[in-house]
Amino acid sequence: YGADALRFTLAAMAAQGRDIKLAVSRVEGYRNFATKLWNAARYAQMNQVAMAPGYDPGAVTLTVNRWIVGAVQQTAARVTEAMDAYKFNEAASALYQFAWNTVCDWYLEFTKPILTGEDEAAKAETRATTAWVLDRILHLLHPLMPYLTEELNEKLTGSSAMLITNAWPEAESRLIDSAASAEMEWVVSLISTIRTVRAEMTVPPSAQIQLILKDAGATAAALAERHRDLILRLARLSGIEVSAGEAPKGSAQAVVEDATVVLPLADFIDIEA
């Protein structure tokens, strides 16, 4: 499974005060994590992602980029705190959740339309930000997965300078944009909720469902409109409607902050069953 996968497994299971019950399935899971990082690096190269000279993470303008820059800072702070306290399992968990979920599952998906769009300034900023985020991940992950991170660092930067000789990333609270974080986390929460409802109700993956945001406040309605295309694509919806009326018969409902998510499912599943 590889030295890095084994090393990360031991770190992830090294909670203080317990013995490690080593399972091959855990090592295999973290090998898949290593593969996920390889694929993220390959995706970056395919989209001309590269470190931009003089890149300043504090100068990004797109909400999605301000959000991920802040998330990097929060992760760096958590990992550093855990490392300093010898809580290697907490450091491993923070890195795994950030790299796999926040970056690969959400940020890279959110920015695909930007990288394939026509706005050259937005594309340039997003490419530079993606490169910087991946670079920070490799630096933070290096103590736990040294071989993989050194290899990917050389591929992404084209430099022979080794991570082990570089400075540890310092968390900068000034780079955390709370408004951008709240906005993108709301989008993540909405899409996750819709996906959960679809899975629980066994809705066919190909079904395009209308989303009704019932009794949504002004903020929720504005966010739904601003990120309409992302929500439609990632939640597999046919449309979004903000309504204060009664939910249609045969609808599944869930709550996301101050809005009720209503998904009319009568045409897609057997309601009686």
Helices and strands as residue ranges (DSSP letters): H 3-12, H 24-46, G 57-59, H 63-84, H 88-96, I 97-107, H 108-115, H 120-141, H 146-157, G 163-165, G 173-175, H 178-200, E 209-214, H 218-226, H 228-235, E 237-243, E 251-256, E 259-264
